[in-house]
Amino acid sequence: MSQYSAVDTIWVLLGATLVFFMQAGFAMVETGFTRAKNAGNIIMKNLMDFALGTLVFWAVGFGLMFGSDIGGFVSLPDFFIQGDYSGTYPTAAYVIFQTVFCATAATIVSGAMAERTKFLSYCIYSVIISLVVYPVSGHWIWGGGWLSQLGFHDFAGSTAVHMVGGTAALIGAKILGPRIGKYAKDGKPRAIPGHSLTLGALGVFILWFCWFGFNGCSTVSMSLVDGVDQIVKASEIFVTTNLAAATAATATMIITWIRYKKPDVSMTLNGALAGLVAITAGCDAVTPAGAFWIGLIASFLIVFGVEFVDKVLKIDDPVGAIGVHGFCGAAGTILTGLFAREGGLFYGGGAGMLGVQLLGVVSVIAWVSVTMTAVFFLIKKTVGLRVTREEETAGLDFYEHGLSSSYADFMPALEHLYDDEGANVPVVDVTEPAAAWAPAVPAAAGSGGPKMTKVVILCNKNRFETLKNAMNSIGVTGITVTQVLGCGMQKGATEFYRGVPLEMKLLPKIKVEIVVCKVPPRVVIETAQKVLGTGHIGDGKIFVYDVENVIKIRTGEEGFDALQDETAPLD
């Protein structure tokens, strides 16, 4: 790379730094758009796909992609890549630049497969995509391979990076299956909100910021190259990149405002990412007007693409990675064949470039689909791809990493704990049906009405769904649920932080409060014992109190009448 100046090398290193920081953006987006009980697992996956990917891309992937010796284990002969790049790119700056691009492709998949994938299985997948899958298709596009020789244009990786990750995400999520409770028995999807839009928004802003390095620094120079001033070119790329993102975000907001009657926050955030992904292939080749149209098209693709994946394909993608990176990556690459100033169909270039763009997209989809189907299938049949139902319900943080909570002693809001309809409803033996119970229990002294009893249950949060269903089965129509922290005489199970035992660990618990009058308190108690008891320390406790009176604020009814609200929600 002797023909380049020190400024060029600094530019490439700046780009590598910004693209690396995209890992933080992806981690925040995926964590925010999923539930708090899996936050630590998401962070760990985003950390390790970069760490593992770095090792195997150095050892094998870079050599496979560029046919160059960088001190790794693989140095392929020049004839393999049909062109000698060995004197141009095997520098430390370019190696790290390509490494962070590889990591971006790998990390896309974790969001689509979040909340139910084994950590070990994810690590295996991450190694394979960085070792072989990404480098081979990357060689076709950027390493002097057959697509680059045909004139395929993917400047910064709409296809080479994002569509590869999006396609792998689609295959993995399909084989893995949806999260528990994502689809009702009739096949209708249920919304499972993420626990922090704040984190999700932070991730999107980080990614938008870093995308200027992803696209702009892909010039890999700030000098004159083939008569083109690369500083001017980079400036134009910054403009087209920003315009596409802003257009897509604005249009997505408008579409969701019309379609859902409210401007959807999470979808609008995804819209910004959709515009960024779509413009990445042709950011150097289109005008600002072309970037506007690409961003506008991306906004429709993300809204209707997410709905298509969710409602038609029945594939559960918690963060929308398939729509953002798969659909918009493919579309942005194809649209370059329409909007490119030189060779684009709309600029008098004919259909030649468009045909090559289509061929490249189809070829890469086929390559990734075949290889990743085989990879995920083999993982599923060997070490297993998915965690157990119990592990998924409790959260991967606890079972995969030994974390009671990723938020230490802070109290995140009680999450929506979903389950298949009736799948885990315990069979509860009741001598009489709930409808036959009458308020025949003795009245409290001086109350003038049937006795009312408050039952307070403290239990593990991973047992809440089972308890809720059990209470419903015996006729309890109203409960109050609070997330609390506490410990009993044993002061919590002994745990360690950085090798040091924690003297007193406050564990997350669920506090369920029920006031009953018609349903006998003993039935509530025995039912709770039956479904919560495991025989282990920490199953919880039940407290029983007499209630003097209950007043319904809306109607002023008191006592027994105040509790007979047939339409009251269960939670």
C-alpha positions in Angstrom: 0.0 0.0 0.0 3.0 2.2 -0.6 1.1 4.4 -3.1 -1.0 5.7 -0.3 -0.1 8.5 2.2 -0.1 8.5 6.0 -3.3 10.5 5.8 -4.9 7.7 3.9 -3.9 5.2 6.6 -5.2 7.5 9.3 -8.5 7.7 7.4 -8.8 3.9 7.2 -8.0 3.6 10.9 -10.6 6.2 11.7 -13.1 4.2 9.7 -12.1 1.0 11.5 -12.6 2.7 14.9 -16.1 4.0 14.0 -17.2 0.7 12.5 -16.0 -1.1 15.6 -18.1 1.2 17.7 -21.1 0.0 15.8 -20.9 -3.1 18.0 -22.0 -0.9 20.8 -24.9 0.4 18.7 -26.0 -3.1 17.8 -25.8 -4.2 21.4 -27.9 -1.3 22.6 -30.5 -1.8 19.9 -30.9 -5.5 20.5 -30.9 -5.1 24.3 -33.5 -2.4 24.2 -35.8 -4.2 21.8 -35.8 -7.4 23.9 -36.7 -8.1 27.5 -34.6 -7.3 30.5 -34.3 -10.9 31.6 -32.1 -11.5 28.5 -30.0 -8.2 28.5 -26.8 -9.8 29.8 -27.0 -12.6 27.2 -27.4 -10.1 24.4 -24.4 -8.1 25.5 -22.3 -11.3 25.8 -23.2 -12.4 22.3 -22.3 -9.0 20.8 -19.0 -9.1 22.7 -18.1 -12.6 21.7 -19.1 -12.5 18.0 -16.5 -9.7 17.6 -13.9 -11.5 19.7 -14.3 -14.9 18.1 -14.7 -13.3 14.7 -11.5 -11.4 15.0 -9.5 -14.5 15.7 -10.9 -16.7 12.9 -10.9 -13.8 10.4 -7.2 -13.2 11.1 -6.4 -16.9 11.0 -8.4 -17.9 7.9 -11.1 -15.4 6.7 -8.9 -12.5 5.4 -6.7 -14.9 3.5 -9.8 -16.6 2.0 -11.3 -13.2 1.1 -8.2 -11.5 -0.3 -5.7 -14.2 -0.9 -3.1 -12.4 1.2 -0.7 -13.3 4.0 -1.3 -11.2 7.1 0.4 -13.5 9.6 -2.5 -15.8 9.9 -2.7 -19.5 9.0 -4.1 -19.2 5.4 -2.4 -17.5 2.5 -4.0 -18.5 -0.8 -2.3 -18.3 -4.1 -3.0 -15.3 -6.3 -4.6 -17.4 -9.1 -7.4 -18.3 -6.7 -8.7 -14.8 -6.6 -8.1 -14.2 -10.3 -6.2 -11.1 -9.6 -3.2 -10.1 -7.5 -4.2 -7.9 -4.6 -1.3 -9.0 -2.4 0.7 -5.8 -3.1 -2.2 -3.4 -2.4 -4.2 -4.3 0.7 -2.3 -6.6 3.1 -1.5 -3.8 5.6 -2.4 -3.7 9.2 -4.8 -0.7 8.6 -6.8 -2.6 6.0 -6.8 -5.8 8.0 -8.5 -4.2 11.0 -10.9 -2.3 8.7 -12.1 -5.5 7.1 -12.2 -7.3 10.5 -14.8 -4.9 11.9 -16.9 -5.2 8.7 -16.9 -9.0 9.2 -18.0 -8.5 12.8 -20.9 -6.4 11.7 -22.2 -9.1 9.4 -22.0 -11.7 12.3 -23.6 -9.5 14.9 -26.8 -8.8 12.9 -28.0 -12.4 13.5 -28.1 -12.2 17.3 -31.0 -9.8 17.3 -33.3 -12.0 15.1 -32.5 -15.1 17.2 -32.6 -13.3 20.6 -34.1 -14.6 23.8 -34.2 -18.3 22.9 -30.8 -19.3 21.4 -28.2 -21.3 23.3 -25.1 -19.2 24.0 -22.7 -22.1 22.9 -24.7 -22.5 19.7 -24.5 -18.8 18.9 -20.7 -18.9 19.4 -20.4 -21.8 17.0 -22.4 -20.0 14.4 -20.4 -16.8 14.8 -17.2 -18.6 14.2 -18.4 -20.3 11.0 -19.9 -17.1 9.4 -16.6 -15.2 10.1 -14.4 -18.2 9.1 -16.0 -19.1 5.7 -19.5 -17.8 4.9 -18.7 -14.0 4.9 -15.2 -14.3 3.4 -16.3 -16.3 0.4 -19.1 -14.0 -0.7 -16.9 -11.1 0.3 -14.2 -12.4 -2.0 -16.7 -12.5 -4.9 -17.5 -8.8 -4.3 -14.4 -7.1 -2.9 -11.6 -9.7 -3.3 -11.3 -9.7 -7.1 -13.8 -12.5 -7.6 -16.3 -13.1 -10.4 -18.9 -10.6 -9.3 -16.4 -7.7 -9.0 -15.1 -8.7 -12.5 -18.7 -8.4 -13.9 -19.0 -4.9 -12.5 -21.1 -5.6 -9.4 -21.3 -2.4 -7.3 -21.5 -2.7 -3.6 -19.4 0.2 -2.3 -19.6 -0.4 1.4 -21.6 -3.6 1.9 -25.4 -3.5 1.5 -25.0 -7.0 0.2 -21.5 -8.1 1.3 -22.2 -7.2 4.9 -25.9 -6.5 5.7 -27.7 -8.8 3.3 -25.4 -11.7 4.4 -26.3 -11.0 8.0 -30.0 -10.5 7.2 -30.2 -13.7 5.2 -28.5 -15.7 7.9 -30.8 -14.1 10.5 -33.9 -15.2 8.5 -32.6 -18.8 8.2 -31.6 -19.0 11.8 -34.9 -17.5 13.1 -36.9 -19.8 10.9 -35.1 -23.0 12.1 -35.1 -21.8 15.7 -38.8 -21.1 15.9 -40.7 -18.2 17.6 -40.4 -17.3 21.2 -42.9 -18.8 23.6 -46.1 -16.9 23.4 -45.3 -15.0 20.2 -48.1 -16.6 18.3 -51.6 -17.5 19.6 -53.3 -20.8 18.7 -55.0 -19.1 15.7 -51.6 -18.0 14.4 -52.0 -14.3 15.2 -48.8 -12.7 16.3 -48.6 -11.1 19.8 -46.6 -8.0 20.5 -43.7 -8.7 22.9 -42.3 -5.2 23.7 -38.7 -4.6 24.5 -37.9 -3.4 27.9 -36.1 -0.1 27.0 -36.8 2.2 24.1 -34.2 4.5 25.5 -31.4 1.9 25.0 -32.8 1.1 21.5 -32.8 4.8 20.6 -29.2 5.2 21.9 -28.2 2.3 19.8 -29.7 3.8 16.6 -28.0 7.1 17.2 -24.7 5.3 17.7 -25.2 3.4 14.5 -26.2 6.5 12.5 -23.1 8.3 13.8 -20.8 5.3 13.0 -22.3 4.8 9.5 -20.4 7.9 8.3 -17.2 5.8 9.0 -18.8 2.7 7.5 -19.6 4.4 4.2 -17.4 7.4 4.1 -14.2 5.8 5.1 -14.7 3.0 2.6 -13.0 5.3 0.1 -9.8 3.9 2.0 -8.1 7.1 0.8 -8.2 10.9 1.1 -5.9 11.4 -1.9 -6.3 11.5 -5.7 -7.1 8.0 -7.0 -7.6 7.6 -10.7 -8.1 11.3 -11.0 -10.9 11.4 -8.4 -10.4 13.5 -5.3 -11.3 11.2 -2.5 -11.9 14.0 0.0 -14.7 15.3 -2.2 -16.0 11.8 -2.8 -16.1 11.1 1.0 -18.0 14.4 1.5 -20.6 13.4 -1.0 -20.9 10.0 0.6 -21.6 11.6 4.0 -24.4 13.6 2.4 -26.1 10.7 0.6 -25.8 8.5 3.7 -27.4 11.1 5.9 -30.1 11.9 3.4 -31.2 8.3 3.0 -31.4 7.8 6.7 -33.3 11.0 7.4 -35.7 10.3 4.6 -36.4 6.8 5.7 -36.9 7.8 9.3 -39.3 10.6 8.4 -41.3 8.5 5.9 -41.5 5.6 8.3 -42.9 7.9 11.0 -45.6 9.1 8.5 -46.5 5.6 7.3 -46.9 4.3 10.9 -48.8 7.4 11.9 -51.3 6.7 9.1 -51.3 2.9 9.4 -51.3 2.6 13.2 -53.0 5.9 14.1 -49.9 6.8 16.2 -46.2 7.4 15.1 -44.5 4.2 16.1 -41.3 4.8 17.9 -39.5 1.5 17.5 -40.5 1.2 13.8 -39.3 4.7 13.1 -35.9 3.9 14.7 -35.8 0.8 12.5 -36.6 3.1 9.6 -33.5 5.1 10.1 -31.4 1.9 10.0 -33.3 0.8 6.9 -32.3 3.9 5.1 -28.7 3.5 6.2 -28.5 -0.1 5.0 -30.2 0.6 1.7 -27.8 3.5 0.7 -24.7 1.6 1.7 -24.2 -0.1 -1.7 -24.6 3.0 -3.9 -23.6 5.9 -1.5 -20.7 6.8 -3.8 -22.6 6.4 -7.0 -26.0 8.2 -6.5 -26.9 11.8 -6.3 -28.6 13.3 -3.2 -31.9 13.0 -5.1 -31.2 9.3 -5.7 -30.4 8.9 -2.0 -33.8 10.5 -1.1 -35.6 8.0 -3.3 -33.6 5.0 -2.0 -34.4 6.1 1.6 -38.1 6.6 0.8 -38.4 3.1 -0.7 -36.6 1.6 2.3 -39.2 3.1 4.6 -42.0 1.2 2.9 -39.8 -2.0 2.8 -39.2 -1.8 6.6 -42.8 -1.3 7.6 -44.4 -3.8 5.3 -41.3 -6.1 5.5 -41.5 -6.4 9.2 -45.3 -7.1 9.0 -44.7 -9.7 6.3 -42.0 -11.6 8.3 -44.2 -11.4 11.4 -47.7 -12.1 10.0 -47.1 -14.1 6.8 -43.8 -16.0 7.2 -44.5 -16.4 11.0 -40.9 -15.8 11.7 -40.2 -14.2 15.1 -37.6 -11.4 14.7 -37.5 -9.4 18.0 -35.5 -6.5 16.6 -36.5 -6.4 12.9 -33.1 -7.5 11.6 -34.4 -9.4 8.7 -36.3 -6.4 7.3 -33.6 -3.9 8.1 -30.6 -5.8 6.9 -32.0 -8.5 4.6 -34.7 -6.8 2.7 -33.2 -3.3 2.6 -29.7 -4.6 1.9 -31.0 -6.5 -1.2 -33.2 -3.6 -2.3 -30.4 -1.0 -1.9 -28.1 -3.0 -4.0 -30.6 -3.4 -6.7 -31.7 0.2 -6.6 -28.1 1.2 -7.3 -28.6 -0.3 -10.7 -31.4 2.2 -11.2 -30.0 5.4 -9.6 -26.3 5.2 -10.3 -25.1 8.3 -12.1 -22.9 6.2 -14.3 -24.5 3.1 -15.7 -27.8 3.3 -13.8 -31.0 2.6 -15.8 -32.6 6.0 -14.9 -29.5 7.8 -16.2 -29.4 6.2 -19.6 -27.1 3.3 -18.7 -29.4 0.6 -19.9 -30.3 -2.6 -18.0 -26.8 -4.0 -17.9 -25.8 -2.7 -14.5 -29.2 -3.6 -13.1 -28.9 -7.1 -14.3 -25.5 -7.5 -12.7 -26.8 -6.1 -9.4 -29.7 -8.6 -9.5 -27.4 -11.5 -10.3 -25.1 -10.6 -7.4 -28.0 -10.3 -4.9 -29.5 -13.7 -5.9 -26.1 -15.4 -5.9 -25.2 -14.2 -2.4 -28.6 -15.1 -1.0 -28.3 -18.6 -2.5 -24.8 -19.0 -1.0 -25.7 -17.8 2.5 -29.0 -19.7 2.5 -27.4 -23.0 1.6 -24.5 -22.8 3.9 -26.3 -21.3 6.9 -29.2 -23.8 6.6 -26.6 -26.6 6.8 -24.8 -24.9 9.7 -27.9 -24.2 11.8 -29.3 -27.7 11.1 -26.1 -29.4 12.2 -25.9 -27.3 15.3 -29.6 -28.2 16.1 -28.9 -31.9 15.7 -25.7 -31.9 17.8 -25.3 -29.4 20.6 -28.8 -28.0 20.2 -29.9 -24.6 19.0 -32.6 -23.6 21.4 -32.8 -23.4 25.2 -35.4 -25.3 27.1 -38.9 -23.8 27.9 -38.0 -23.3 31.5 -34.8 -21.5 30.6 -36.5 -19.3 28.1 -39.3 -18.4 30.5 -36.9 -17.5 33.3 -34.5 -15.7 31.0 -31.2 -16.5 29.5 -29.3 -14.2 31.9 -30.1 -16.6 34.8 -29.6 -20.0 33.1 -26.8 -19.2 30.6 -24.8 -16.7 32.7 -25.8 -17.0 36.3 -27.2 -13.5 36.5 -30.3 -12.9 38.6 -30.6 -9.5 36.9 -28.4 -7.5 34.5 -29.5 -4.4 36.3 -28.0 -5.2 39.7 -30.1 -3.7 42.5 -32.1 -1.5 40.1 -35.7 -2.4 39.5 -36.7 -2.6 35.8 -40.4 -2.6 35.2 -42.2 -6.0 35.5 -41.9 -7.6 32.1 -44.7 -9.2 30.0 -44.3 -12.9 30.6 -45.9 -14.7 27.8 -46.7 -18.3 27.3 -48.6 -20.5 24.8 -52.3 -20.4 25.5 -53.0 -23.1 27.9 -49.6 -24.8 27.3 -48.4 -24.5 30.9 -51.7 -24.2 32.8 -51.4 -26.7 35.6 -54.1 -29.2 36.3 -55.6 -28.2 39.7 -57.9 -30.6 41.5 -60.8 -28.6 43.0 -63.6 -30.5 44.7 -66.2 -28.0 43.5 -66.3 -25.8 40.5 -65.5 -22.1 41.1 -69.0 -21.1 40.1 -70.5 -23.1 42.9 -68.6 -21.3 45.7 -70.8 -18.9 47.6 -69.8 -16.3 50.1 -70.8 -18.6 53.0 -67.7 -18.1 55.0 -68.2 -16.5 58.4 -68.2 -12.7 58.5 -65.5 -10.8 60.3 -66.6 -9.6 63.7 -68.7 -6.5 63.4 -68.3 -6.2 59.6 -71.9 -7.1 58.7 -70.9 -9.1 55.6 -69.0 -12.1 54.4 -65.4 -12.4 55.5 -62.7 -11.1 53.1 -59.2 -12.4 53.1 -56.0 -11.0 51.6 -53.5 -13.6 50.4 -49.9 -12.3 49.6 -47.6 -14.7 47.7 -43.9 -14.1 47.3 -42.4 -16.3 44.6 -39.7 -16.6 41.9 -40.4 -14.5 38.9 -39.9 -17.5 36.6 -43.0 -19.1 38.2 -45.3 -16.2 37.8 -46.9 -17.3 34.5 -47.8 -20.7 36.0 -49.2 -19.1 39.2 -51.2 -16.6 37.2 -52.8 -19.4 35.1 -53.5 -21.5 38.2 -55.3 -18.6 39.9 -57.4 -18.0 36.8 -58.4 -21.7 36.8 -59.8 -21.5 40.3 -61.8 -18.4 39.6 -59.6 -15.6 40.9 -60.6 -12.6 38.8 -58.2 -9.9 40.1 -54.6 -9.8 41.2 -52.0 -7.1 41.9 -48.4 -7.9 40.9 -45.2 -6.1 42.0 -41.6 -6.9 41.3 -39.6 -6.8 44.6 -36.2 -7.6 45.9 -35.6 -9.6 49.1 -34.1 -12.6 50.8 -35.0 -15.0 53.7 -32.9 -16.3 56.6 -30.4 -17.9 54.2 -29.7 -14.4 52.8 -29.9 -15.6 49.2 -27.9 -18.3 47.5 -24.1 -17.7 47.7 -22.9 -15.9 44.6 -19.7 -14.4 43.5 -18.7 -11.2 41.7 -15.2 -11.1 40.2 -14.3 -14.1 42.5 -15.5 -12.4 45.7 -18.5 -13.8 47.5 -21.5 -11.5 48.0 -22.3 -11.3 51.7 -26.0 -10.6 51.2 -27.7 -10.9 47.9 -31.1 -9.4 47.4 -32.9 -11.6 44.9 -35.6 -10.5 42.4 -39.0 -11.9 43.5 -42.6 -11.4 42.4 -45.2 -10.2 45.0 -48.8 -11.3 44.1 -51.6 -9.8 46.2 -55.1 -11.3 46.0 -58.2 -10.4 48.0 -60.8 -13.1 48.0 -64.3 -13.5 49.4 -66.1 -16.0 47.2 -63.2 -18.2 46.5 -62.1 -19.9 49.7 -58.7 -18.7 50.9 -57.6 -22.3 51.6 -58.2 -23.2 47.9 -56.0 -20.2 46.9 -53.3 -21.3 49.3 -53.3 -24.9 48.4 -53.3 -24.1 44.7 -50.3 -21.8 45.1 -48.4 -24.4 47.1 -49.1 -27.0 44.4 -47.8 -25.0 41.5 -44.9 -23.1 43.2 -43.5 -25.9 45.3 -40.2 -27.5 44.0 -38.8 -28.7 47.3 -35.9 -26.2 47.1 -35.0 -23.3 49.2 -36.4 -20.1 47.8 -39.8 -21.4 46.6 -41.4 -18.4 48.4 -43.9 -17.7 51.2 -47.6 -17.1 51.5 -49.1 -14.5 54.0 -52.8 -14.4 55.0 -54.5 -11.4 56.4 -58.0 -10.5 57.4 -59.5 -7.6 55.5 -61.8 -5.2 57.2 -63.4 -3.7 54.2 -63.1 -3.0 50.4 -64.5 0.0 48.6 -64.8 0.2 44.8 -64.0 3.8 43.9 -66.1 3.9 40.7 -69.4 2.8 42.3 -69.0 3.2 46.0 -69.8 -0.5 46.5 -68.3 -2.0 49.7 -67.4 -5.4 51.0 -68.4 -8.5 49.0 -70.1 -6.5 46.3 -66.9 -4.4 45.6 -65.0 -7.6 44.8 -67.5 -9.0 42.2 -66.1 -7.4 39.1 -66.6 -10.0 36.4 -64.7 -8.1 33.7 -61.7 -7.3 35.9 -58.4 -8.2 34.1 -56.3 -10.9 35.6 -53.2 -8.9 35.6 
